[in-house]
Amino acid sequence: MIRLDTQDAGFADAFAALVDARRESSDDVSRGVAAIIARVRAEGEEALVDLTRTLDRHDLNRTGWAIDPADCAAAYEALEPGLRAALDLAAARIRAYHERQKPADSDYRDDAGVRLGARWRPVDAAGLYVPGGRAAYPSSLLMNAIPARVAGVERLVMVTPTPDGQVNPLVLAAAHLVGITEIWRVGGAQAVAALAHGAGRIAPVDVVTGPGNAWVAEAKRQSYGVVGIDMVAGPSEIVVVADGANDPDWIAADLLSQAEHDTVTQSILFTDDAGFASRVADAVERQLSTLPTGAVARAAWDANGAIVVTTTLAEAMPLVDRLAPEHLQLAVDDPQALFDRVRHAGSVFLGRHTPEAIGDYVAGPNHVLPTGRRARFASGLSVLDFMKRTSFLGLDESALAELGPATVALAEAEGLPAHARSVALRLRLNR
C-alpha cells in the first residue's frame, strides 16, 4: 500500500503512476486466447471437449454437455429459506430498477413533412458467461440475465465451467429464478468462442455478457464485431472519499470488500484527515489478520492499495475523475455536494450508510461496471446492451422537393454522382 499527500513535492508524478498502473492481461494471454478461438472455430465440439478435459478435469461426453433445468429448480427449492428470500429480493429489486431503463420508440413528422423516428427491438439471443469454481457468483447471473429478460431477449444461453464436473447450486438456483433453460458446462475463452461463432450443439448468439478472468475478458474483446459484448472488464476497483467523522473500521471493510476479489484489484482512500488515514490503515491491518479471504486481500492491498491525503475533499474530486473508478463511495454527511463534482465513475454510493457491497447484491443498479478508467467513456450493463435501435424516415413528394436539392448539392460536392442521381431523377432535375 502506498500513501500519498497532495502537499508532497513528488505527488504529481506519484499519482500519475497510480493512475497509469497496468493491472490487466498480458500479451501472452492475448496470444493464448487467439489460439483458443481459432481452434474452436476449426474443430468445434472436439476443441471444447479437449479443453474442458484439460482445464476443468472432466469429460463433457460423460458428465453431460447441458445442465437440466430440473436440476436448477431442485437447487432453488433446496435453498435455505433465508437465502432463497434474499435471492428473491435481489431479483425483484434488480428487475424493478431495469424496467425503468426500457427505451421508448419515437415517431413524428417535422416541419418539412418528413416522418422520422426510431424503434427499439431486443437481440434474438444473448450468451451469459457465469464463472464457476471458487469465483461462483449467483448475483452476477441475476445482474446479467434480468436486463436481458426485461429487454425481451427470447433465447438466453448460459455457459459456466464446472471444475471436476461439479456445479454450484446457488448459480443453478439463480438460473431457475430468471428462467434460463439452456445451460452448457463449458467455461473459459473457449466458451466465449462457442457463443460467438457456434460450436456444434451450441448455436451462436448476438451478444455476450458476464464476468470472468483475464482469459474470458480477452476472448470477449477479440470476439467483438462478431458479437456484441457488454464491456472488456478488468480487475475490480473501489475509491472511497471519506472525512474523519467516519468509523475507520467501516471504511477499512469497504476497501477490503474489493481487495478480496483478486490479487490485482485496487482499493484507494481519499481523505482530508491525515490522522484518520492512519486509523484506517491500522484497521485494514487488523481486519486482514482475521479475514477468511485475507491472503488474496493482503496481496491486493499491498500491491495496489493507496491512501491519498488531500487538503480538502473538494480537492480530491478531480483526482477521482482521473481514476474514473468502477465504484466510488462518498462517505460524508453531504454526499450530493461531492457527487455534483463527479464526472467519471461507474457507480456512486452516497453517504456513510451506503457501502458498495449493497450495490453488489440487492440495491437494484447493475454491478457489471466499467473498470480500468473506462468509466470515462462507458457505462454499466443495462437493458440497452441487449437491444438495438433502428431509425426510420419517410418522405412524400413535397418533403422530397424541400430536402432533395440540398442532398443533390452535397452528393455532387462529395464526388458521388449516383447518390445525386437517385434524388435528382425523382425531382426531375437534369443530372
Buried (B, 14 or more C-beta within 10 A) or exposed (E): BBBBBBEEEEBEEBBEEBEEEEBBBEEEBBEBBBEBBEBBBEBBBEBBBBBBBEBBEBEBEEBBBBBEBEBBBBBBEEBEEEEBEBBEEBBBBBBEBBEEBBBEEEEEEEEEBBBBBBBBEBBEBBBBBBBBBEBBBBBBBBBBBBBBBBBBBEBBBBBBBBBEBBBBBBBBBBBBBBEBBBBBBBBBBBBBBBBBBBBBEBBBBBBBBBBBBBBBBBBBBBBEEBBBBBBBBBBBBBBBBBBBEBBBBBBBBBBBBBBBBBBBBBBBBBBBBBEBBBBBBEBBEEBBEEBEEBEBBBBBBEBBBBBBBBEEBEEBBEBBBBBBBBBBBBBBEEBEEBBEBBEBBBBBBBBBEBBBBEBBBBBBBBBBBBBBBBBBEBBBBBBBBBBBEEEEEEBEEEBBBEBBBEBBEEBBEEEEEEBBBBBBEEBEEEB
